[in-house]
Amino acid sequence: MRRPPPVPGRCVSGLLAVVLAAAVAVLGAAPPAAAHGTLAMSTPATGATVAEPLATVQLYFTERVADNAYFAVTAPDGGRVDDGWTHGSPAPLDKPVREYLLVDGKFEPREYATGFPAVVKLAHLPAAGQYTVSYLSVASDGEPVRGTMSFRYTGRVTAAPQGWRPPTTGPDPSLVAAAEQHETSGHSAPQASGGSAAPAASPAAPGAAASPAAAPADAGNAGDGGGPGWLGWLGVAVAVAAVAGVVGWRHRAARAGGPAARWPWSRRPAAGRAVRRAPAARAAGRAKSPGPKPRPATRGGGPRRGPAGPGEAPEPVPSGGPRLGDRGLAVVVGGLVVALLAGFGLGRVGAGDGRAATAAVGGSPATGSPVAAGDGHQHAAGAGAHTHPGDGDPAQAQVTGTTVSAGGYTLKPVTRSQPAGVNVDYRFRIVGADGRPETRFAVVHDKPLHLVVVGRDLGGYQHLHPTMAADGTWSVPLTLKRAGGYRVYADFATTAADGTARPLVLGVDHQVPGAHTPATLPAAQPRATAEPFEVEMVGTPTIGATVPLSFRVGRAGAPAPTLERYLGAYGHLVVVREGDLGYVHVHPDQELVDGAPRFWLTAPGPSRYRAYFDFQVDGKVHTAEFTLDLG
């Protein structure tokens, strides 16, 4: 049997060129983030411990903040201690900050070495513990500048000035509207900080649609997630040079027809070694062919190269080596791809050193890591920046669950109603754009899917965990005691073929037939009962600003109970908006702060909300419910 013809050099060159173009296109597809006016450093620094009383906190931004910018300082007891703010004099930054601006359709880097401080006055320091500064502004390019920083105070208590009262005002409504409108346009980006610790990877939502932050300028940084750093482009350059060399070598060899057209690895025989045939084949050759046949000439006039036929003299292989086989071609192409990806990975590693981000909706004061909102989730330390803005309505920028379809997926329940007081098997599927049930889900907080049920009057809250059959059908026992309308939320993250995940929340209506009298929403109070415990909410939710909310669990006449981790955390907070039932799932810090679970909430807009705080004691889960009146 004759061997297949060798792979032509131009085919190899073309294939390598296609591989190179595709890889370069992939590397260039991730543009730098368009962040501007970001927080660069602060005094005291983020996460610092301060032992002496402070009169001010200074936040240094890469440009002067808006005159109507909002600043609030929250004390460990949840009260505000800020007493106004003023613009300070520009000063050099401890470390330059690089930001990327979109200019004429292209991202251009700009480096800032000067900080523009906002000086926030502190009225007093009422207790030792963690103090948080929340800020909200809009940069000159329209980007929202929103986040938090914190420090721990261990010094003596100071008294408030005579006649001073804690401020109760929130951000200027026009400022909130401007920030939210820009986020819903799809341009939101986390804000970079040049002086904080780098954020950790997200265990909560791996691979979620990221909004990379601008990076501080140092030797290896070109932006966080905005593209490869200089090491990455060095890897690309090396791969380009390798491809160019291979293509040029093959082209010259093909024109010359010389030994350079051969590759040094092959399973064909080495130079000067005869092609051996079986004895039967040799005998047949002697019988049929008394002498060797002339070999046809190639177009260039030389002898045709190929396997020896019956009775032919064996063909010596040129000293340069044999032709490229299928395995060799695969090795070459694979090696170039690996070189490209390795260069890109090195660039990402180089870009990650010494960098920090504060997300568009706030940062964890303890570590500088982001608190992301926009996909119905607001994350605490280590969650990684990711946003999925709303679709045109600023009030929808940070809530979800108001639609049955989103992100190419649809929530399809088997039934849409059930009788009151009867335990039924609630079944549903998550269906993709191709009409097939999705079966690949990421495990988030110990479960691949969380099912939350809330009545339209914000009563009857349940947090359930269904199981999935092999065909993608989810099921869970569900009992609804009262007649009326309900909203069922499927809170999950799908897993793509490459292992990345995207968090989504889908919502669908569910009915319990019968006479229904909506329950009256309780008045807003900082305390709630979750028998046998009393829970105090510490902090003041603020429209448009990221603020800390802590929940202190106690029991009358007894020591405070020991909180246990539930679904991987010391508590979970679900917030649902009255009316459209917009949904926000807020994740806490990984550890207790001053003995209590702490969450970072950005209230989406004016309305009343119901907040459901889940916590576990002695293996049993309890829920404390609070009304938030932000109308």
Buried (B, 14 or more C-beta within 10 A) or exposed (E): EEEEEBBEBEEBBEBBEEBBEEBBEEBEEBBBBBBBBBBBBBBBBBBEEBEEEBEBBBBBBBBBBBEBBBBBBBBBEBBBBBBEBEEBEEBEBBBBBBBBBBEEEEBEBBEBEBBBBBBBBBBBBBBBBBBBBBBBBBBEBBBBBBBBBBBBBEEEEBEBEEEEEBBEEBBBEEBBBBBBBBBBEEBBBBBBBBBBBBBBEBBBBBBBBBBBBBBBBBEBBBBBBBBBBBBBBBBBEBBBEBBEEBBEBBBEBBEEBEEBBBBEEBEBBEEEEEBEBEEEEEEBBEEEEEEEEEBEEEEEEEEEBBEBEBBBEBBBBBEBBBBBBEEBBEBBBEEBBEBBBBBBBBBBBBBBBBBBBBBBBBBBBBBBBBBBBBBBBBBBBBBBBBBBBBEEBBBBBBBBBBBBBBBEBBBBBEEEBBEBEEEBEBBBBBBBEEEEBBBBBBBBBEBBBBBBBBBBBBBBBBBBBBEBEEEBBBBBEBEBEBBBBBBBBBBBBBBEEEEBBBBBBBBBBBBBEEEBEEEEBEEBEEEBEBEEBBBBBBBBBBBBBBBBBBBBBBEEEEEEBEBEEBBBBBBBBBBBBBEBBBBBBBBBBBEBBBEBBBBBBBBBBBBBBBBBBBBBBEEEBBBBBBBBBBE
